[in-house]
Amino acid sequence: MRAITIGQVVDSRHPGFAEGDFVHGTFGVQEFALSDGTGIYKVHPEEGRSLAAYLGVLGMTGMTAYFGLLGVGRLAAGDVVLVSGAAGAVGSAAGQIARIKGAHVIGIAGGPKETRMLVDRLGFSAAIDYKRDDFLDQLRDRTPPRYVDVFFDNVGGDILNLVLTRLARGARVVISGAISQYDNADAVVGPSHYLTLLYRSASMAGVAVPAFADRYPEVVAQMSHWLADGQLTSIEDTVHGDIETFPATLRRLFTGKNTGKLVLELEHQA
């Protein structure tokens, strides 16, 4: 099964990689992998920084948040930004980047612990608990009278549909994911309020991170700087186990049990 991984080189005949190097690549769900070096790059972990950060805010997660907001979402200082799945890996990074860039950030998450984290730890302006029965009332109360300029969506389904009713004129909806639909055994639920895009002159587009590949080094350097000076926090949820632990760990994504980047760290194999 495909999976993005940080591994350590145990043996190498490749001139660009030596035994002991930490490397990033799509190695899959396995204990060992053989590679010719294609699509692999070295990771140089800094003191006090976890390897998991290179799968999260300094990896594809961070790239998705950054390019989704600044590329597709055309974020500007002063924008009202709403992030769904805000306690997850991409959402927590997106909300923090928006805050760093001077936006008014509102996060949607499930449960009081998660919503408190968004405001108290990550600096969001406000948070909405989607697990409460009054979700729509919270949405109306938390979004200012001028509505939402950028909606960064990781959830899809009913939440996307309801948020479309709160778009400002010229709003940008960034489709980063749709976790509510990936495990849906029935027909995928799409937005019935899509006509809001018409009368609000708004747009909706997905973020395809590979289109920005030439800018990865620049953005990793920027994100590393924000991490170092405390503007950005890496939120990680690390499970320790073996390959057999993977299915149960993956299921956590679909039940909302993880906070931040969900990582399975394999126990050392002799």
ABEGO torsion letter per residue (X at the ends): XBBBBBBBBABBABAABBBGBBBBBBAEBBABBBBAGBGBBBBBBBBGBBAAAAABAABAAAAAAAAAAAAAAGBBBGBBBBBBGAABAAAAAAAAAAAAAGBBBBBBBBEAAAAAAAAAAAGBABBBBAABAAAAAAAAAABBAAEBABBBBAAEEAAAAAAAAABBBGBBBBBABBAAAAABABBBBBBAAAAAAAAAGBBBBBBBAAAAAAAAAAAAAAAAAAAAAGABBBBBBBBBBBAAAAAAAAAAAAAGABBEBBBBBBBBBX
